Amino acid sequence: MRKSKVEAAPAAPAEKPQTKKSRVLEMLNGGGVSVAEIADKMSISKQAAYSLIGDVKRGGAAISGVMKDGAMRYSVVQPKRAKAKTLAFGKGPVVSEPASTPLVAD
């Protein structure tokens, strides 16, 4: 006798658990946080916390550190925008016309 296959309804996709790197990024976005605070909240070593801050930095976030109450506190800072004057004098992003096509001799 054949067994009938009963198909279960597909389960709703569960939310992905946050990665350690994304949790550190949230802490850095929330304001100044020290390495010791990151290590305590995530139950990791201080060296692992330093490593995660480096991972966030390598991911493209601009991170600033300020010494406060004897501990370095890190946070994400917004990148500075170039002023119009620096762009006018060519010190900003380079925008030029496309290269001209070479003339062909007849």
Protein Blocks (a to p, Z undefined) as FASTA:
>chain_A
ZZddddddddddddddddfklmmmmmmmnoccdfklmmmmnopafklmmmmmmmmmmnop
acddddeehiacddddddddddfklmmnopaccdddddddddddZZ
